[in-house]
Amino acid sequence: MRALYEVPAPAKLNLFLHVTGRRADGYHLLQSAFMLIDWCDTLHFERRTGGSITREDLGTALPADDLIVRAARQLQVATGCTEGAHIGVQKRIPAQAGLGGGSSDAASTLLALNRLWRLGLSRSQLAAIGLELGADVPFFLHGGHGWVEGIGERISPLALPPARFIVVKPPQGLATADIFNAADLRRDTPPAILSGFAADPYGHGRNDLQPVAERLCPQVAQTVQRLARLGLRGAMTGSGSAVFALVPDALAAQVATPEVPPGWQVRICGNLEVHPLRGWAPDDS
């Protein structure tokens, strides 16, 4: 196999996000429901000899040493692989949005190169490598929606009913570190119970990061207010700044083409049944 083209990397929404504590090493303990949606980046991989990793940006320019390149190099180091790759990236998921685009790109890179280089690593082995790149990367290797705890490494399968969502990304982004370093971030939310979430998955809990985000980025609060005027309950995903809301069938026509100011991004998304690359790495069993 010389190449893999049109490899998708889907975004995610956090249906809720609670900060339940903080470890002695500074990592925050989280609890969240992660949902895959059909807003995707697309990656292309061509095998190269000699071990070099190169990247071509087919749309939005990325930093030179982004998570895609780091994931490829980390996989080489972890396995001793001497193969290389040229990676083309069509970036669609906005950065600093809380949609997990960079982490998803890294996960799809690990899955694709594991196959292209014939390494045969399992999903859990890839997840261990992914956790070194970022807390959200293991989720995108998991293969479906997930109930996520710890620092992102404890993932349980989660079944969710099909639904449509409006996702709005204001022009200003938010750096995750700025949110978690804030003195006014709440860090003592009691853990949620899965059965309680399952009773109302699209109306459960809150995002503990949102009050800090609204202070740092007033456009987050403006987006929530704009959605409220459409009769929708908006909430921030991840560390923001994107805001989403469930779109009931009765309001689907009304919000199909919402008006937003220049520089804002809006998209109507559906949730995925499973990750499109599920099965690209074997389970440990």
Backbone as CSV, one residue per row, in Angstrom:
resi,resn,N_x,N_y,N_z,CA_x,CA_y,CA_z,C_x,C_y,C_z
1,MET,0.848,-1.193,0.000,0.000,0.000,0.000,0.888,1.250,0.000
2,ARG,0.649,2.128,-0.969,1.487,3.318,-1.101,0.817,4.583,-0.559
3,ALA,-0.527,4.590,-0.499,-1.194,5.834,-0.128,-2.588,5.554,0.435
4,LEU,-3.054,6.500,1.223,-4.433,6.525,1.728,-4.954,7.943,1.526
5,TYR,-6.033,8.054,0.757,-6.584,9.374,0.473,-7.963,9.534,1.106
6,GLU,-8.380,10.796,1.238,-9.716,11.128,1.753,-9.958,10.505,3.134
7,VAL,-8.995,10.655,4.025,-9.126,10.125,5.383,-9.809,11.183,6.259
8,PRO,-10.987,10.886,6.817,-11.711,11.900,7.580,-11.216,12.000,9.027
9,ALA,-11.386,13.214,9.575,-11.102,13.471,10.986,-12.264,14.306,11.535
10,PRO,-13.235,13.672,12.192,-14.452,14.386,12.599,-14.260,15.224,13.857
11,ALA,-15.078,16.264,13.972,-15.110,17.097,15.174,-15.957,16.425,16.245
12,LYS,-15.924,17.033,17.443,-16.748,16.540,18.548,-17.443,17.721,19.230
13,LEU,-18.515,17.400,19.926,-19.164,18.343,20.831,-19.150,17.745,22.232
14,ASN,-18.937,18.582,23.224,-19.084,18.164,24.622,-20.512,18.483,25.064
15,LEU,-21.304,17.450,25.287,-22.690,17.673,25.690,-22.771,18.272,27.086
16,PHE,-21.799,17.958,27.918,-21.568,18.680,29.169,-20.096,18.522,29.492
17,LEU,-19.579,19.351,30.402,-18.171,19.239,30.792,-18.045,19.746,32.218
18,HIS,-17.748,18.844,33.136,-17.582,19.181,34.543,-16.124,19.031,34.946
19,VAL,-15.624,19.981,35.699,-14.292,19.886,36.292,-14.474,19.393,37.718
20,THR,-14.035,18.180,37.992,-14.319,17.540,39.278,-13.166,17.615,40.258
21,GLY,-12.013,18.113,39.825,-10.872,18.208,40.727,-9.606,18.527,39.969
22,ARG,-8.507,18.465,40.694,-7.209,18.755,40.087,-6.156,17.877,40.734
23,ARG,-5.307,17.255,39.918,-4.270,16.377,40.440,-3.095,17.195,40.960
24,ALA,-2.249,16.541,41.718,-1.083,17.215,42.275,-0.147,17.729,41.193
25,ASP,-0.149,17.079,40.016,0.728,17.509,38.922,0.132,18.644,38.097
26,GLY,-1.046,19.128,38.504,-1.665,20.255,37.821,-2.706,19.889,36.796
27,TYR,-2.777,18.625,36.375,-3.787,18.212,35.412,-5.178,18.252,36.049
28,HIS,-6.144,18.746,35.294,-7.505,18.819,35.789,-8.236,17.492,35.551
29,LEU,-9.069,17.119,36.498,-9.916,15.940,36.378,-11.255,16.372,35.806
30,LEU,-11.674,15.696,34.753,-12.861,16.102,34.014,-13.869,14.969,33.935
31,GLN,-15.066,15.351,33.634,-16.115,14.387,33.304,-16.942,15.012,32.192
32,SER,-17.163,14.240,31.130,-17.830,14.820,29.977,-18.448,13.728,29.117
33,ALA,-19.414,14.135,28.310,-19.956,13.273,27.261,-19.500,13.839,25.925
34,PHE,-18.688,13.070,25.203,-18.148,13.480,23.912,-19.012,12.878,22.808
35,MET,-19.393,13.705,21.851,-20.234,13.257,20.740,-19.562,13.599,19.413
36,LEU,-19.406,12.616,18.544,-18.846,12.828,17.212,-19.888,13.463,16.297
37,ILE,-19.456,14.450,15.494,-20.358,15.082,14.540,-19.743,15.048,13.146
38,ASP,-20.576,15.363,12.138,-20.157,15.207,10.739,-19.513,16.467,10.155
39,TRP,-18.770,17.182,10.965,-17.926,18.297,10.504,-16.505,17.749,10.524
40,CYS,-15.892,17.584,9.366,-14.637,16.823,9.284,-13.542,17.576,8.544
41,ASP,-12.305,17.404,9.016,-11.121,17.671,8.211,-10.871,16.445,7.335
42,THR,-10.083,16.634,6.271,-9.728,15.520,5.389,-8.211,15.476,5.224
43,LEU,-7.639,14.280,5.389,-6.190,14.104,5.302,-5.855,13.085,4.217
44,HIS,-4.698,13.274,3.607,-4.201,12.369,2.568,-2.782,11.944,2.947
45,PHE,-2.481,10.664,2.815,-1.197,10.119,3.254,-0.527,9.358,2.105
46,GLU,0.727,9.687,1.848,1.530,8.957,0.874,2.793,8.455,1.581
47,ARG,3.063,7.159,1.447,4.231,6.566,2.105,5.510,7.032,1.423
48,ARG,6.516,7.348,2.243,7.821,7.770,1.751,8.903,6.938,2.438
49,THR,9.987,6.694,1.728,11.133,6.024,2.336,12.036,7.054,2.990
50,GLY,12.865,6.607,3.902,13.843,7.490,4.518,13.409,8.127,5.818
51,GLY,12.142,7.961,6.198,11.701,8.427,7.506,11.266,9.874,7.599
52,SER,11.328,10.637,6.506,10.944,12.046,6.594,9.426,12.193,6.670
53,ILE,8.988,13.182,7.457,7.568,13.509,7.589,7.382,14.916,7.036
54,THR,6.593,15.040,5.982,6.315,16.349,5.393,4.806,16.554,5.354
55,ARG,4.399,17.832,5.359,2.972,18.150,5.379,2.683,19.254,4.374
56,GLU,1.578,19.116,3.668,1.123,20.108,2.699,-0.254,20.601,3.127
57,ASP,-0.381,21.912,3.329,-1.663,22.496,3.733,-2.459,22.838,2.481
58,LEU,-3.605,22.174,2.318,-4.429,22.353,1.126,-5.465,23.448,1.301
59,GLY,-5.519,24.030,2.478,-6.443,25.124,2.755,-5.820,26.030,3.790
60,THR,-6.429,26.091,4.960,-5.918,26.912,6.049,-4.511,26.473,6.431
61,ALA,-3.605,27.445,6.564,-2.226,27.129,6.943,-2.160,26.730,8.409
62,LEU,-1.381,25.700,8.708,-1.210,25.196,10.063,0.190,25.524,10.565
63,PRO,0.385,25.523,11.894,1.741,25.712,12.427,2.674,24.616,11.918
64,ALA,3.950,24.926,11.821,4.909,23.983,11.245,4.937,22.660,12.005
65,ASP,4.904,22.716,13.333,5.008,21.500,14.155,3.676,21.237,14.836
66,ASP,2.632,21.044,14.028,1.287,20.855,14.588,1.122,19.410,15.055
67,LEU,-0.085,19.086,15.553,-0.318,17.754,16.116,-0.235,16.648,15.071
68,ILE,-0.499,16.960,13.821,-0.394,15.932,12.776,1.054,15.470,12.635
69,VAL,1.953,16.409,12.487,3.376,16.079,12.362,3.890,15.428,13.635
70,ARG,3.488,15.963,14.787,3.932,15.389,16.057,3.427,13.966,16.233
71,ALA,2.194,13.701,15.801,1.649,12.337,15.914,2.451,11.369,15.061
72,ALA,2.777,11.769,13.845,3.552,10.896,12.962,4.920,10.599,13.554
73,ARG,5.568,11.621,14.072,6.899,11.407,14.653,6.825,10.577,15.929
74,GLN,5.784,10.797,16.724,5.633,10.025,17.956,5.414,8.550,17.646
75,LEU,4.679,8.273,16.581,4.454,6.884,16.175,5.762,6.245,15.714
76,GLN,6.581,6.995,15.012,7.897,6.484,14.608,8.744,6.140,15.829
77,VAL,8.777,7.052,16.794,9.596,6.845,17.983,9.106,5.638,18.772
78,ALA,7.777,5.528,18.937,7.202,4.458,19.758,7.430,3.082,19.154
79,THR,7.546,3.004,17.825,7.632,1.700,17.159,8.992,1.432,16.530
80,GLY,9.832,2.453,16.434,11.096,2.284,15.730,10.937,2.221,14.229
81,CYS,9.793,2.651,13.725,9.527,2.585,12.286,10.423,3.565,11.539
82,THR,10.982,3.122,10.423,11.861,3.973,9.617,11.167,4.490,8.359
83,GLU,9.875,4.181,8.205,9.119,4.708,7.075,8.820,6.194,7.294
84,GLY,8.530,6.906,6.212,8.125,8.295,6.282,6.783,8.492,5.600
85,ALA,6.349,9.745,5.537,5.063,10.020,4.912,4.982,11.488,4.497
86,HIS,4.241,11.720,3.427,3.833,13.068,3.036,2.338,13.169,3.296
87,ILE,1.937,14.193,4.035,0.559,14.307,4.505,-0.053,15.602,3.971
88,GLY,-1.149,15.466,3.242,-1.914,16.621,2.790,-3.102,16.842,3.717
89,VAL,-3.388,18.102,4.043,-4.433,18.417,5.029,-5.401,19.449,4.463
90,GLN,-6.663,19.062,4.371,-7.738,19.998,4.049,-8.434,20.348,5.350
91,LYS,-8.096,21.510,5.905,-8.591,21.909,7.223,-9.936,22.614,7.081
92,ARG,-10.947,22.086,7.764,-12.273,22.687,7.764,-12.742,23.045,9.175
93,ILE,-12.359,22.236,10.153,-12.772,22.482,11.533,-11.981,23.672,12.071
94,PRO,-12.640,24.709,12.577,-11.901,25.885,13.057,-11.085,25.580,14.303
95,ALA,-9.968,26.310,14.435,-9.102,26.160,15.597,-9.624,26.984,16.765
96,GLN,-9.162,26.650,17.963,-9.532,27.344,19.202,-11.046,27.462,19.325
97,ALA,-11.728,26.362,19.011,-13.182,26.344,19.015,-13.766,25.371,20.029
98,GLY,-12.946,24.465,20.582,-13.473,23.429,21.461,-14.062,22.260,20.714
99,LEU,-13.805,22.172,19.410,-14.354,21.108,18.573,-13.399,19.933,18.412
100,GLY,-12.190,20.053,18.947,-11.248,18.940,18.933,-10.604,18.669,17.595
101,GLY,-10.557,19.662,16.703,-10.036,19.411,15.369,-8.593,18.936,15.353
102,GLY,-7.723,19.578,16.123,-6.326,19.162,16.146,-6.136,17.769,16.702
103,SER,-6.864,17.452,17.772,-6.776,16.117,18.371,-7.319,15.056,17.424
104,SER,-8.401,15.388,16.719,-8.967,14.441,15.760,-8.005,14.197,14.600
105,ASP,-7.357,15.265,14.123,-6.358,15.096,13.060,-5.235,14.168,13.524
106,ALA,-4.791,14.354,14.779,-3.724,13.508,15.311,-4.165,12.050,15.379
107,ALA,-5.396,11.813,15.833,-5.903,10.446,15.940,-6.006,9.789,14.565
108,SER,-6.549,10.517,13.587,-6.657,9.952,12.238,-5.280,9.702,11.640
109,THR,-4.307,10.542,11.980,-2.931,10.322,11.527,-2.371,9.026,12.106
110,LEU,-2.570,8.809,13.404,-2.093,7.574,14.022,-2.751,6.347,13.388
111,LEU,-4.055,6.412,13.160,-4.772,5.280,12.562,-4.307,5.026,11.127
112,ALA,-4.149,6.100,10.358,-3.770,5.940,8.956,-2.340,5.424,8.808
113,LEU,-1.417,5.998,9.574,-0.020,5.559,9.442,0.189,4.176,10.048
114,ASN,-0.573,3.828,11.055,-0.533,2.461,11.590,-0.870,1.459,10.488
115,ARG,-1.823,1.835,9.639,-2.216,0.970,8.520,-1.212,1.069,7.369
116,LEU,-0.822,2.306,7.024,0.047,2.507,5.873,1.422,1.884,6.102
117,TRP,1.916,1.983,7.330,3.225,1.431,7.670,3.145,-0.022,8.150
118,ARG,1.944,-0.592,8.176,1.714,-1.993,8.569,2.299,-2.292,9.950
119,LEU,1.984,-1.440,10.915,2.536,-1.601,12.265,1.714,-2.560,13.114
120,GLY,0.410,-2.633,12.882,-0.436,-3.585,13.595,-0.721,-3.242,15.040
121,LEU,-0.571,-1.973,15.434,-0.868,-1.600,16.819,-2.371,-1.621,17.067
122,SER,-2.742,-1.982,18.292,-4.150,-1.981,18.664,-4.612,-0.564,18.993
123,ARG,-5.917,-0.406,19.147,-6.454,0.909,19.501,-5.920,1.389,20.845
124,SER,-5.807,0.496,21.814,-5.316,0.927,23.124,-3.843,1.316,23.059
125,GLN,-3.062,0.622,22.222,-1.658,1.007,22.056,-1.537,2.374,21.388
126,LEU,-2.387,2.626,20.407,-2.398,3.942,19.775,-2.881,5.010,20.751
127,ALA,-3.856,4.651,21.599,-4.370,5.619,22.566,-3.307,6.033,23.568
128,ALA,-2.445,5.097,23.955,-1.350,5.437,24.873,-0.400,6.437,24.230
129,ILE,-0.136,6.269,22.944,0.683,7.240,22.221,-0.067,8.564,22.103
130,GLY,-1.353,8.478,21.808,-2.160,9.680,21.636,-2.275,10.518,22.889
131,LEU,-2.331,9.877,24.048,-2.464,10.618,25.301,-1.257,11.512,25.546
132,GLU,-0.097,11.121,25.030,1.093,11.960,25.161,0.987,13.223,24.300
133,LEU,0.107,13.184,23.298,-0.071,14.334,22.409,-1.138,15.290,22.910
134,GLY,-2.145,14.775,23.607,-3.231,15.610,24.104,-4.318,14.762,24.725
135,ALA,-5.031,15.341,25.694,-6.009,14.571,26.466,-7.188,14.102,25.631
136,ASP,-7.511,14.810,24.524,-8.670,14.433,23.715,-8.356,13.389,22.651
137,VAL,-7.076,13.144,22.377,-6.716,12.243,21.279,-7.239,10.822,21.513
138,PRO,-7.130,10.249,22.729,-7.652,8.885,22.917,-9.131,8.745,22.585
139,PHE,-9.921,9.800,22.842,-11.349,9.701,22.516,-11.550,9.440,21.032
140,PHE,-10.837,10.156,20.182,-11.033,10.007,18.742,-10.524,8.658,18.234
141,LEU,-9.715,7.967,19.028,-9.281,6.611,18.688,-10.247,5.561,19.208
142,HIS,-11.150,5.981,20.079,-12.066,5.061,20.753,-13.057,4.423,19.793
143,GLY,-13.546,5.201,18.821,-14.401,4.628,17.789,-15.857,5.026,17.836
144,GLY,-16.272,5.769,18.846,-17.672,6.181,18.942,-17.831,7.282,19.960
145,HIS,-19.084,7.597,20.287,-19.339,8.561,21.349,-18.803,8.000,22.668
146,GLY,-18.472,8.891,23.612,-17.853,8.390,24.834,-18.207,9.179,26.074
147,TRP,-18.326,8.452,27.174,-18.403,9.027,28.517,-16.962,9.088,29.012
148,VAL,-16.427,10.290,29.167,-14.994,10.481,29.364,-14.726,11.019,30.761
149,GLU,-13.736,10.419,31.433,-13.387,10.828,32.791,-11.875,10.853,32.951
150,GLY,-11.424,11.257,34.155,-9.999,11.383,34.424,-9.449,12.605,33.705
151,ILE,-8.314,12.451,33.046,-7.764,13.538,32.235,-8.061,13.302,30.755
152,GLY,-8.955,12.355,30.484,-9.341,12.028,29.126,-9.041,10.596,28.743
153,GLU,-8.407,9.858,29.659,-7.958,8.498,29.331,-8.994,7.426,29.652
154,ARG,-9.986,7.739,30.488,-11.008,6.748,30.862,-12.247,7.004,30.025
155,ILE,-12.506,6.089,29.092,-13.576,6.282,28.110,-14.487,5.067,28.114
156,SER,-15.774,5.310,28.263,-16.775,4.245,28.189,-17.680,4.513,26.995
157,PRO,-18.102,3.462,26.276,-18.985,3.673,25.120,-20.284,4.347,25.540
158,LEU,-20.809,5.165,24.651,-22.014,5.932,24.939,-22.933,5.873,23.728
159,ALA,-24.174,5.471,23.949,-25.167,5.447,22.877,-25.978,6.741,22.922
160,LEU,-26.136,7.368,21.770,-26.874,8.622,21.686,-27.871,8.558,20.532
161,PRO,-29.064,9.107,20.716,-30.035,9.112,19.614,-29.625,10.082,18.520
162,PRO,-29.986,9.814,17.267,-29.667,10.743,16.179,-30.291,12.113,16.445
163,ALA,-29.559,13.159,16.086,-30.053,14.516,16.306,-29.274,15.477,15.429
164,ARG,-29.833,16.691,15.278,-29.190,17.747,14.525,-28.845,18.901,15.461
165,PHE,-27.748,19.576,15.162,-27.258,20.650,16.017,-26.798,21.817,15.149
166,ILE,-26.989,23.018,15.658,-26.378,24.181,15.054,-25.107,24.492,15.837
167,VAL,-24.020,24.743,15.112,-22.729,25.061,15.730,-22.296,26.421,15.201
168,VAL,-22.024,27.338,16.109,-21.632,28.697,15.742,-20.265,28.989,16.344
169,LYS,-19.327,29.400,15.499,-17.975,29.754,15.933,-17.759,31.248,15.699
170,PRO,-17.650,32.046,16.780,-17.367,33.469,16.609,-15.938,33.693,16.126
171,PRO,-15.632,34.903,15.659,-14.287,35.158,15.127,-13.173,34.935,16.151
172,GLN,-13.407,35.317,17.404,-12.364,35.163,18.416,-12.276,33.717,18.870
173,GLY,-11.059,33.210,19.005,-10.845,31.874,19.547,-10.406,31.949,20.993
174,LEU,-10.263,30.793,21.601,-9.840,30.717,22.994,-8.738,29.670,23.141
175,ALA,-7.691,30.033,23.858,-6.616,29.089,24.148,-6.994,28.268,25.376
176,THR,-6.892,26.959,25.256,-7.287,26.077,26.361,-6.531,26.403,27.643
177,ALA,-5.250,26.690,27.524,-4.445,26.981,28.718,-4.972,28.197,29.470
178,ASP,-5.463,29.201,28.737,-5.984,30.396,29.400,-7.203,30.074,30.253
179,ILE,-8.022,29.131,29.786,-9.211,28.738,30.545,-8.805,27.992,31.810
180,PHE,-7.957,26.991,31.673,-7.630,26.139,32.819,-6.719,26.826,33.829
181,ASN,-6.026,27.877,33.414,-5.174,28.610,34.350,-5.924,29.711,35.092
182,ALA,-7.181,29.938,34.742,-7.938,31.036,35.341,-8.235,30.760,36.817
183,ALA,-8.053,31.775,37.657,-8.286,31.615,39.096,-9.749,31.384,39.407
184,ASP,-10.667,31.899,38.564,-12.094,31.784,38.853,-12.742,30.542,38.235
185,LEU,-11.943,29.615,37.702,-12.504,28.372,37.169,-12.990,27.486,38.303
186,ARG,-14.223,27.022,38.204,-14.748,26.090,39.201,-14.127,24.716,38.992
187,ARG,-13.625,24.129,40.094,-12.909,22.861,39.997,-13.452,21.810,40.972
188,ASP,-14.671,21.974,41.462,-15.186,21.060,42.491,-16.599,20.572,42.202
189,THR,-16.948,20.430,40.923,-18.283,19.947,40.581,-18.417,18.468,40.944
190,PRO,-19.485,18.084,41.650,-19.682,16.670,41.973,-19.835,15.838,40.695
191,PRO,-19.311,14.628,40.684,-19.426,13.783,39.490,-20.881,13.523,39.119
192,ALA,-21.157,13.504,37.819,-22.482,13.163,37.326,-22.638,11.646,37.296
193,ILE,-23.861,11.205,37.198,-24.177,9.778,37.131,-24.672,9.465,35.727
194,LEU,-24.131,8.418,35.146,-24.451,8.083,33.761,-25.949,7.878,33.551
195,SER,-26.611,7.238,34.496,-28.042,6.988,34.341,-28.835,8.296,34.291
196,GLY,-28.390,9.293,35.057,-29.048,10.590,35.014,-28.849,11.275,33.682
197,PHE,-27.657,11.157,33.143,-27.384,11.727,31.826,-28.216,11.038,30.757
198,ALA,-28.306,9.713,30.809,-29.011,8.954,29.783,-30.488,9.319,29.712
199,ALA,-31.049,9.784,30.832,-32.463,10.156,30.844,-32.726,11.417,30.024
200,ASP,-31.716,12.266,29.857,-31.872,13.519,29.102,-30.517,13.924,28.535
201,PRO,-29.993,13.188,27.540,-28.620,13.419,27.093,-28.384,14.786,26.467
202,TYR,-29.415,15.393,25.898,-29.228,16.677,25.237,-29.704,17.852,26.089
203,GLY,-29.911,17.599,27.375,-30.285,18.689,28.264,-29.661,18.555,29.632
204,HIS,-28.553,17.798,29.701,-27.953,17.449,30.989,-26.737,18.310,31.280
205,GLY,-26.633,18.754,32.521,-25.396,19.363,33.005,-25.073,20.699,32.365
206,ARG,-23.828,21.082,32.479,-23.355,22.376,31.992,-21.883,22.232,31.622
207,ASN,-21.319,23.313,31.136,-19.890,23.373,30.847,-19.251,24.289,31.884
208,ASP,-18.465,23.716,32.799,-17.829,24.504,33.856,-16.844,25.534,33.308
209,LEU,-16.382,25.355,32.072,-15.422,26.289,31.483,-16.103,27.536,30.910
210,GLN,-17.415,27.468,30.722,-18.109,28.530,30.001,-18.080,29.887,30.712
211,PRO,-18.293,29.974,32.038,-18.232,31.308,32.671,-16.891,32.000,32.475
212,VAL,-15.796,31.254,32.582,-14.472,31.839,32.348,-14.340,32.261,30.892
213,ALA,-14.810,31.412,29.977,-14.720,31.724,28.553,-15.509,32.981,28.209
214,GLU,-16.676,33.142,28.798,-17.495,34.319,28.510,-16.814,35.596,29.005
215,ARG,-16.059,35.492,30.087,-15.314,36.656,30.565,-14.168,36.993,29.612
216,LEU,-13.459,35.966,29.126,-12.327,36.186,28.240,-12.764,36.512,26.811
217,CYS,-13.919,36.003,26.431,-14.413,36.163,25.057,-15.904,36.470,25.105
218,PRO,-16.292,37.737,25.178,-17.719,38.088,25.251,-18.543,37.559,24.078
219,GLN,-17.890,37.220,22.966,-18.624,36.685,21.823,-19.284,35.341,22.132
220,VAL,-18.755,34.606,23.121,-19.398,33.362,23.528,-20.785,33.657,24.083
221,ALA,-20.874,34.613,25.010,-22.172,34.993,25.585,-23.088,35.567,24.509
222,GLN,-22.539,36.334,23.577,-23.346,36.892,22.497,-23.959,35.785,21.647
223,THR,-23.191,34.722,21.415,-23.690,33.602,20.620,-24.822,32.885,21.344
224,VAL,-24.652,32.663,22.648,-25.715,32.032,23.433,-26.991,32.867,23.368
225,GLN,-26.846,34.179,23.483,-28.010,35.068,23.419,-28.656,35.046,22.045
226,ARG,-27.834,35.009,21.001,-28.369,34.962,19.637,-29.185,33.686,19.425
227,LEU,-28.679,32.552,19.921,-29.411,31.294,19.795,-30.691,31.314,20.620
228,ALA,-30.643,31.956,21.779,-31.842,32.044,22.620,-32.966,32.775,21.899
229,ARG,-32.608,33.774,21.085,-33.638,34.501,20.341,-34.289,33.630,19.277
230,LEU,-33.612,32.530,18.903,-34.195,31.552,17.981,-34.949,30.449,18.718
231,GLY,-34.994,30.557,20.047,-35.662,29.537,20.842,-34.810,28.333,21.142
232,LEU,-33.477,28.504,21.059,-32.555,27.390,21.250,-31.725,27.591,22.510
233,ARG,-31.387,26.480,23.176,-30.562,26.504,24.386,-29.111,26.273,23.987
234,GLY,-28.332,27.337,23.941,-26.951,27.243,23.515,-26.022,26.915,24.667
235,ALA,-24.949,26.192,24.362,-23.909,25.867,25.339,-22.574,25.802,24.616
236,MET,-21.522,26.175,25.297,-20.194,26.110,24.714,-19.692,24.670,24.709
237,THR,-18.935,24.315,23.693,-18.317,23.001,23.646,-16.848,23.098,24.036
238,GLY,-16.364,22.144,24.805,-14.966,22.107,25.204,-14.540,23.389,25.872
239,SER,-13.362,23.872,25.505,-12.857,25.134,26.042,-13.201,26.310,25.142
240,GLY,-14.148,26.101,24.187,-14.644,27.171,23.346,-13.659,27.595,22.276
241,SER,-14.149,28.540,21.459,-15.263,29.448,21.656,-16.548,29.067,20.905
242,ALA,-16.605,27.898,20.264,-17.804,27.501,19.547,-18.937,27.184,20.518
243,VAL,-20.148,27.536,20.098,-21.362,27.289,20.872,-22.298,26.456,20.003
244,PHE,-22.998,25.517,20.624,-23.901,24.649,19.869,-25.262,24.590,20.554
245,ALA,-26.247,24.118,19.808,-27.581,23.918,20.369,-28.283,22.817,19.596
246,LEU,-29.045,22.003,20.312,-29.901,21.009,19.680,-30.968,21.730,18.861
247,VAL,-31.212,21.249,17.651,-32.230,21.840,16.782,-33.421,20.885,16.703
248,PRO,-34.501,21.184,17.419,-35.696,20.335,17.313,-36.276,20.388,15.905
249,ASP,-36.978,19.324,15.518,-37.563,19.267,14.170,-38.460,20.477,13.901
250,ALA,-39.162,20.944,14.918,-40.098,22.053,14.732,-39.394,23.358,14.367
251,LEU,-38.107,23.478,14.711,-37.360,24.703,14.437,-36.334,24.536,13.326
252,ALA,-36.306,23.371,12.687,-35.264,23.081,11.704,-35.276,24.078,10.553
253,ALA,-36.452,24.402,10.020,-36.527,25.329,8.888,-36.106,26.728,9.299
254,GLN,-36.423,27.128,10.514,-36.129,28.478,10.989,-34.637,28.731,11.123
255,VAL,-33.879,27.706,11.517,-32.446,27.896,11.770,-31.580,27.288,10.674
256,ALA,-32.182,26.900,9.556,-31.411,26.253,8.497,-30.359,27.198,7.910
257,THR,-30.688,28.463,7.779,-29.741,29.452,7.238,-29.751,30.693,8.122
258,PRO,-29.258,30.573,9.349,-29.288,31.722,10.258,-28.339,32.822,9.802
259,GLU,-28.715,34.050,10.095,-27.864,35.183,9.753,-26.812,35.377,10.839
260,VAL,-25.560,35.507,10.415,-24.468,35.767,11.351,-23.616,36.891,10.783
261,PRO,-22.941,37.650,11.639,-22.082,38.737,11.150,-20.893,38.180,10.366
262,PRO,-20.270,39.017,9.540,-19.065,38.586,8.811,-17.981,38.096,9.775
263,GLY,-17.306,37.039,9.383,-16.240,36.483,10.207,-16.684,35.377,11.138
264,TRP,-17.996,35.211,11.297,-18.521,34.129,12.118,-18.755,32.910,11.235
265,GLN,-18.654,31.714,11.805,-18.925,30.473,11.077,-20.128,29.783,11.692
266,VAL,-20.996,29.251,10.854,-22.172,28.535,11.345,-22.379,27.292,10.485
267,ARG,-22.753,26.220,11.131,-22.936,24.956,10.415,-24.002,24.130,11.123
268,ILE,-24.855,23.488,10.345,-25.811,22.525,10.881,-25.176,21.140,10.757
269,CYS,-25.057,20.455,11.898,-24.348,19.167,11.948,-25.258,18.077,12.489
270,GLY,-25.005,16.867,12.049,-25.628,15.698,12.642,-24.590,14.904,13.412
271,ASN,-25.052,14.133,14.405,-24.098,13.277,15.094,-23.878,12.000,14.295
272,LEU,-22.692,11.432,14.451,-22.317,10.212,13.744,-22.690,8.994,14.576
273,GLU,-22.975,7.898,13.908,-23.251,6.660,14.637,-21.961,6.096,15.231
274,VAL,-20.894,6.098,14.434,-19.571,5.650,14.877,-18.525,6.512,14.179
275,HIS,-17.304,6.445,14.669,-16.193,7.124,13.992,-16.000,6.493,12.618
276,PRO,-15.799,7.307,11.560,-15.656,6.725,10.212,-14.447,5.817,10.045
277,LEU,-13.465,5.881,10.953,-12.294,5.001,10.865,-12.357,3.864,11.879
278,ARG,-13.512,3.645,12.462,-13.637,2.520,13.387,-13.313,1.220,12.643
279,GLY,-12.475,0.393,13.231,-12.053,-0.835,12.579,-10.705,-0.725,11.895
280,TRP,-10.129,0.502,11.861,-8.822,0.645,11.229,-7.689,0.142,12.120
281,ALA,-7.972,-0.061,13.396,-6.989,-0.684,14.289,-7.722,-1.752,15.091
282,PRO,-7.103,-2.878,15.368,-7.790,-3.953,16.075,-7.980,-3.637,17.557
283,ASP,-9.049,-4.200,18.125,-9.217,-4.157,19.571,-8.232,-5.123,20.218
284,ASP,-7.952,-4.913,21.502,-7.017,-5.798,22.191,-7.558,-7.212,22.341
285,SER,-8.873,-7.319,22.369,-9.472,-8.643,22.508,-9.337,-9.447,21.216
